[in-house]
Amino acid sequence: MPRRRSHSPPLADTESACPPCDAKPSSTEPNQPEIKPRFWALDLLRLVASLLVVLNHTWSSDWFPGHEPVTCFFLLSGYVLSLSKKQVCLSIIFVCRYIRLMGPTFFAIFLQWSWSWIILSPKETMTILYESPIVFTLQTGSAKYGHNSSLWTIAYEVYGTVVVFITRQLCKRYGLRVFLPIFTALYCSEYKDFNAIVLGVFLVEAKLAVKPKLGFIVLTIISFCIVIASHIWDFQNFGTKHVCTPLAAAGCLIGLVRLEGALNEHAPAVSRGISVVVLQAARITFMLYLVHAPFFRLLCDDSLLDYNGMIADSGGNIDANAWKDFAWKGWKYWGVFWPALIVLSIVCTLLVDEPIMRFSNRFRTSATATVAPESPEKDPKSLEKDGHNGMTMMVAENARIVSENANLTQRLASSTADYVALTSRFQKVEFLLARNEDFVTEQACGVFTTAEGPSSPIVPYVTPT
């Protein structure tokens, strides 16, 4: 039985990257949304990052990192946005991205405002009403989101669309050397978090997921070790947060991408099994990220699980009241908060997030068709048959030019040979005439007769002698 051919993970080079076993082909109908296959390597990284953010905000900021998962979000945004090969106007991309992100964000804010108005204090409600417009005006830097600490990344995600578009245009014109000044300028500014988005673009343009360079792999490993050490010995600074963390996240992304490729090659059944679980779980990551903080404040009263009261004293005794309080908080956290959060995220995803995503895709398609109508695409077989492939057309044109040049050269050689032959014959005739000038007489040629006068026409007839 022949072995089934496997497929590659999400790579930057679409010439060599094939969709996985469960990926659907892109739409070939004109003016249809660009259907991209889902890859579980990217969704797995997004899912893990979302869970780490939730645990950091609701359990312990000492045990679980908070900035590193957000950096993974930014890196994934730059990477995924750069994978698109469809040329779209910047204004359309920006508006669609704004609708895609702000729709679920508005619903999360409205949900929090609703239960704060009914259950919590009026002060909490007024705080939400005062701080909510900051999200929709896309303020960054010193903007505070006290009611929901996860919302500060939304503005960076929206502006990241512009950053990706400009970076790709500069890369097309100046090449990969443009990334160094971009990284330097962003690092020296207050917008250091954009470095992770630009790094995602760099991974695509440099094709590091297709053929990762050994030097870059070593750099990511060193950065990952520095990030781990900074959490153990607590020496985090701008270098570890905005240089080493994006590089470590890039190393994790490349590693997961290569892992998916290896599983697709050697264990496709395992890869399909992971894909089924991860792709379904990753659907709720965005709403999980948006609603976890206010929902935790609603159910758990903003009180984290505290292990300090559980430490035994010098006699080895544990405070009974501290144990009861910890056990109650633990049951409330794991038995009530997490199941309710997952159910709420699923409902919000099905009713809000995915409908808004479909609306954003349709809006982008219709706006693109209005601004620049697309010509109907043909079937790939007809494209190959008609010679619409760029390389095929170039080779055919070169062959046609070579053939015409050969024909012209042959005709020129033939004309030159005829000219030489005619010149040789003329020279021979002149030579014979010069030597036999007396032989050509009136009787011999019979051209003129004695009866002809000067005005009589010349008869082109030679009388035989």
C-alpha positions in Angstrom: 0.0 0.0 0.0 1.6 3.3 -1.0 2.4 5.7 1.8 0.2 8.7 1.9 1.9 12.0 1.2 2.1 14.3 4.2 1.9 18.1 4.2 3.8 20.9 5.6 3.0 23.2 8.5 2.2 26.9 8.0 5.2 28.3 6.3 6.0 31.6 4.7 6.8 30.2 1.3 3.5 29.2 -0.4 5.4 27.6 -3.2 6.6 24.8 -1.0 4.0 24.8 1.8 1.1 22.5 1.3 -2.1 22.5 3.5 -2.4 19.9 6.1 -4.6 16.9 5.9 -7.7 18.6 7.3 -7.2 22.0 5.6 -9.7 23.2 3.1 -8.6 24.7 -0.1 -8.9 28.4 -0.7 -11.8 29.8 -2.6 -11.4 30.2 -6.3 -14.6 32.1 -6.9 -14.1 35.8 -7.8 -14.6 38.3 -5.0 -14.8 35.6 -2.3 -13.2 35.9 1.1 -9.7 34.5 1.3 -10.1 31.1 3.0 -7.0 30.3 4.9 -6.3 26.8 6.3 -5.9 26.5 10.1 -2.7 25.1 11.5 -2.7 23.7 15.0 0.9 24.8 15.7 -0.2 28.5 15.7 -3.4 27.8 17.5 -1.6 25.7 20.2 0.7 28.6 20.9 -2.2 31.0 21.1 -4.1 28.7 23.4 -1.2 28.2 25.8 -0.6 32.0 25.9 -4.2 32.7 26.7 -4.2 30.2 29.6 -1.0 31.7 31.0 -2.5 35.2 30.9 -5.7 33.9 32.7 -3.6 32.2 35.4 -1.4 35.2 35.8 -4.4 37.5 36.4 -6.5 35.1 38.5 -4.0 32.9 40.4 -0.5 34.1 40.9 1.7 36.6 39.0 4.8 35.0 40.6 4.2 31.5 39.3 2.8 32.4 35.8 4.3 35.0 33.5 2.1 37.8 32.1 4.3 39.7 29.6 5.6 36.7 27.7 2.2 35.4 26.6 1.2 38.8 25.4 4.4 39.0 23.4 3.4 35.7 21.8 0.1 37.3 20.8 1.9 40.1 19.1 4.3 37.8 17.4 1.4 35.6 16.1 -0.4 38.7 14.8 2.6 39.9 12.8 3.2 36.3 11.5 -0.3 35.5 10.5 -1.0 38.9 8.9 2.2 38.6 6.8 1.1 35.2 5.5 -1.6 36.8 3.4 -0.7 37.2 -0.3 -3.8 39.2 -1.2 -3.1 42.9 -2.0 -5.7 45.0 -0.2 -5.8 48.7 0.5 -4.4 49.8 3.9 -7.6 51.7 4.9 -9.7 48.6 4.2 -7.4 46.4 6.3 -7.4 48.9 9.1 -11.2 49.2 9.2 -11.8 45.4 9.0 -9.2 44.9 11.8 -10.9 47.5 13.9 -14.3 45.9 13.5 -12.9 42.4 14.1 -11.3 43.4 17.4 -13.6 46.1 18.7 -16.8 44.2 18.3 -16.0 41.5 20.9 -14.3 44.1 23.0 -17.4 46.2 23.2 -19.5 43.2 24.1 -17.1 42.3 26.9 -17.3 45.8 28.3 -21.1 45.9 28.0 -21.3 42.5 29.8 -19.1 43.8 32.6 -21.1 47.0 32.9 -24.3 45.1 33.0 -23.4 42.8 35.9 -21.6 45.7 37.7 -24.8 47.7 37.5 -26.9 44.8 38.9 -24.6 43.1 41.3 -21.6 45.3 42.1 -21.4 48.9 43.4 -22.3 52.1 41.6 -18.7 53.2 41.9 -17.6 50.2 39.9 -20.1 51.0 37.2 -19.0 54.6 36.9 -15.4 53.5 36.7 -16.2 51.3 33.8 -18.2 54.1 32.1 -15.2 56.4 32.5 -12.5 54.1 31.4 -14.3 52.3 28.5 -13.9 55.0 25.8 -10.1 54.7 26.2 -10.3 51.4 24.4 -12.2 52.6 21.4 -10.0 55.7 20.9 -6.9 53.4 20.7 -4.9 55.1 23.3 -1.5 53.5 24.1 1.4 54.3 26.4 0.1 55.7 29.7 -3.6 54.7 29.1 -5.0 52.7 32.1 -7.5 50.0 32.0 -8.3 49.3 35.7 -11.6 47.6 35.1 -10.0 45.1 32.7 -6.3 44.9 32.5 -6.3 42.8 29.4 -7.7 45.5 27.1 -4.4 47.5 26.7 -3.3 45.1 24.0 -6.3 45.8 21.7 -4.9 49.2 20.5 -1.5 47.6 19.7 -3.3 44.8 17.8 -5.2 47.4 15.7 -2.1 49.6 15.0 -0.1 46.4 14.3 -2.1 46.1 11.1 -0.6 49.4 9.9 2.9 48.4 11.2 2.7 45.1 9.3 1.6 46.8 6.1 4.3 49.5 6.1 7.0 47.0 7.1 6.1 44.6 4.2 6.1 47.5 1.7 9.5 48.7 2.9 10.8 45.1 2.8 9.6 44.7 -0.8 11.5 47.8 -1.8 14.7 47.6 0.3 14.9 44.0 1.3 15.6 42.5 4.7 18.1 45.2 5.7 15.2 47.4 6.5 14.3 45.4 9.6 17.4 46.5 11.7 16.5 50.3 11.6 12.9 49.4 12.3 13.8 47.3 15.4 16.2 50.1 16.6 13.6 52.9 16.2 10.9 51.0 18.0 13.2 49.9 20.8 14.3 53.5 21.4 10.6 54.7 21.5 7.8 54.1 23.9 6.3 51.5 21.5 8.6 48.7 22.2 5.8 46.1 22.1 5.6 46.6 18.3 9.0 44.8 18.1 7.3 41.5 18.5 4.8 42.3 15.6 7.7 43.3 13.4 9.6 40.2 14.3 6.6 38.1 13.1 6.9 39.9 9.8 10.6 39.1 9.7 10.0 35.4 10.2 7.8 35.4 7.1 9.9 37.5 4.9 13.1 35.8 5.8 11.5 32.4 5.5 12.9 31.3 8.8 10.0 28.9 9.4 10.9 27.1 6.1 14.6 27.0 6.6 15.6 28.3 10.0 19.2 29.5 10.2 21.5 27.9 12.7 22.5 31.3 14.1 19.0 32.4 14.6 18.1 29.1 16.4 21.1 29.6 18.8 20.0 33.2 19.4 16.5 32.1 20.3 17.7 29.4 22.7 20.0 31.9 24.4 17.1 34.4 24.7 14.8 31.7 26.1 17.4 30.8 28.8 17.8 34.5 29.7 14.0 34.9 30.1 13.8 31.8 32.4 16.8 33.1 34.4 15.3 36.6 34.7 12.2 35.0 36.4 14.2 32.8 38.7 16.6 35.5 39.9 14.3 38.5 39.3 16.4 40.8 37.1 13.9 41.7 34.4 14.6 44.9 32.5 14.0 46.4 29.1 16.5 44.0 27.5 14.9 40.9 28.7 11.3 42.1 28.1 11.6 43.7 24.7 14.6 41.8 23.1 14.9 38.4 24.6 11.2 37.7 25.1 10.3 38.3 21.4 13.2 36.1 20.3 12.2 33.4 22.7 8.6 33.5 21.5 9.9 33.3 17.9 11.9 30.2 18.9 8.7 28.6 20.4 6.8 29.4 17.2 9.4 27.9 14.9 9.7 24.8 17.1 5.9 24.2 17.1 5.8 24.8 13.3 8.6 22.2 12.8 6.9 19.8 15.2 3.7 20.0 13.2 5.7 19.4 10.0 7.4 16.3 11.5 4.2 14.9 12.8 2.5 15.4 9.4 5.4 13.6 7.8 5.8 10.6 10.2 2.6 10.4 12.2 -0.3 12.0 10.3 -2.9 10.3 12.5 -1.4 11.9 15.6 -1.3 15.2 13.9 -4.9 15.0 12.9 -5.9 14.1 16.5 -4.0 17.0 17.9 -5.6 19.3 15.3 -9.1 18.3 16.1 -8.6 19.1 19.8 -6.5 22.2 19.5 -8.5 23.9 16.7 -11.7 23.6 18.6 -10.2 24.8 21.9 -8.5 27.7 20.2 -11.8 29.1 19.0 -12.6 30.5 22.4 -9.2 32.1 23.1 -10.1 35.6 22.2 -13.2 35.8 24.3 -11.4 33.9 27.1 -8.8 36.6 27.1 -11.4 39.4 27.1 -13.8 38.3 29.8 -11.7 36.4 32.3 -10.6 39.4 34.4 -14.0 41.0 35.0 -15.6 37.6 35.5 -13.0 36.7 38.1 -13.8 40.0 40.0 -17.5 39.1 39.9 -17.2 35.5 41.2 -14.1 35.5 43.3 -14.2 39.1 44.7 -10.7 39.7 43.3 -9.0 37.5 45.9 -6.2 35.3 44.6 -5.3 31.9 46.0 -2.8 32.8 48.7 -0.3 30.1 49.9 1.3 32.3 52.4 -1.1 31.4 55.1 -0.6 27.7 54.4 3.1 27.7 55.5 3.6 25.7 58.6 5.1 27.4 61.7 8.3 26.3 63.5 6.3 23.5 65.2 5.0 22.1 62.0 1.4 23.2 62.6 -0.8 24.8 60.0 -3.5 27.3 60.9 -6.9 25.6 60.6 -8.7 28.8 59.6 -6.1 29.5 56.9 -6.5 25.9 55.6 -10.3 26.3 55.5 -10.1 29.6 53.8 -7.7 28.2 51.2 -9.8 25.1 50.6 -12.9 27.2 50.0 -11.1 29.6 47.6 -9.6 26.6 45.8 -13.0 24.9 45.3 -14.6 28.2 44.3 -11.7 28.9 41.8 -11.4 25.5 40.2 -15.0 24.2 40.6 -17.0 27.3 39.9 -14.8 30.0 38.2 -13.1 27.9 35.5 -16.2 25.9 34.3 -18.3 29.0 34.3 -15.6 30.9 32.4 -15.3 28.2 29.7 -19.0 28.1 29.2 -19.2 31.9 29.0 -16.3 32.0 26.5 -18.0 29.4 24.3 -21.3 31.2 24.3 -19.7 34.6 23.6 -17.6 33.0 20.8 -20.6 31.5 19.1 -22.9 34.5 19.5 -20.5 37.4 19.2 -16.9 36.7 18.1 -17.4 34.4 15.1 -20.4 36.3 13.6 -18.3 39.5 13.9 -15.4 37.8 12.3 -17.6 36.6 9.4 -19.0 40.1 9.0 -15.5 41.6 8.9 -14.5 39.1 6.2 -17.5 39.9 4.1 -17.0 43.6 4.5 -13.4 43.3 3.4 -14.3 41.3 0.4 -17.1 43.7 -0.7 -14.9 46.7 -0.1 -12.0 45.2 -2.0 -14.3 44.4 -4.9 -15.7 48.0 -5.0 -12.3 49.6 -4.8 -10.5 47.3 -7.2 -12.7 44.6 -8.9 -11.0 41.4 -9.3 -10.9 39.5 -12.6 -12.4 36.0 -12.4 -9.8 33.5 -11.5 -9.4 30.4 -13.6 -8.9 26.8 -12.7 -5.2 26.0 -12.0 -5.2 23.4 -14.9 -6.5 26.0 -17.3 -3.9 28.5 -16.1 -1.2 26.0 -16.8 -2.7 25.1 -20.2 -3.1 28.7 -21.4 0.3 29.6 -20.3 -0.6 32.1 -17.6 2.0 31.0 -15.3 4.7 33.7 -15.2 7.7 31.4 -15.6 6.0 29.5 -18.4 5.2 32.7 -20.3 8.8 33.9 -19.9 10.2 30.6 -21.2 7.8 30.6 -24.1 8.6 34.2 -25.0 12.3 33.5 -24.9 11.9 30.4 -27.1 9.8 32.4 -29.6 12.4 35.2 -29.8 15.2 32.6 -30.3 13.2 30.9 -33.0 12.6 34.2 -34.8 16.2 35.1 -34.6 17.2 31.8 -36.0 14.8 32.2 -38.9 16.0 35.7 -39.6 19.6 34.5 -39.5 18.8 31.7 -41.9 17.0 34.1 -44.3 19.9 36.5 -44.1 22.4 33.7 -44.9 20.3 32.6 -47.8 20.0 36.1 -49.2 23.7 36.6 -48.8 24.4 33.4 -50.7 22.0 34.5 -53.5 23.7 37.9 -53.7 27.1 36.3 -53.9 25.9 33.9 -56.7 24.3 36.7 -58.7 27.4 38.9 -58.3 29.6 36.0 -59.5 27.4 35.5 -62.5 27.4 39.2 -63.4 31.2 39.3 -63.1 31.4 36.2 -65.4 29.2 37.7 -68.0 31.1 41.0 -68.0 34.3 39.0 -68.4 33.0 37.0 -71.3 31.7 40.2 -73.0 35.0 41.9 -72.6 36.9 39.0 -74.2 34.5 38.2 -77.0 33.5 41.8 -77.9 33.9 41.1 -81.7 31.9 37.8 -81.5 28.7 39.6 -80.8 27.8 40.8 -84.4 24.7 41.8 -86.2 24.5 38.5 -88.1 25.3 36.4 -85.1 22.7 38.0 -82.8 20.2 39.0 -85.4 19.0 41.8 -83.3 19.1 44.5 -86.1 18.3 44.1 -89.7 19.2 46.3 -92.7 15.6 47.2 -93.3 15.1 48.7 -89.8 15.5 52.4 -89.4 16.2 54.4 -86.4 12.6 54.8 -85.6 11.6 51.2 -86.0 10.9 49.3 -82.8 13.4 46.8 -81.6 12.1 43.3 -81.9 13.4 41.1 -79.1 14.1 38.2 -81.3 17.3 36.5 -82.2 17.5 35.0 -85.6 19.3 31.7 -85.5 22.4 31.6 -87.7 
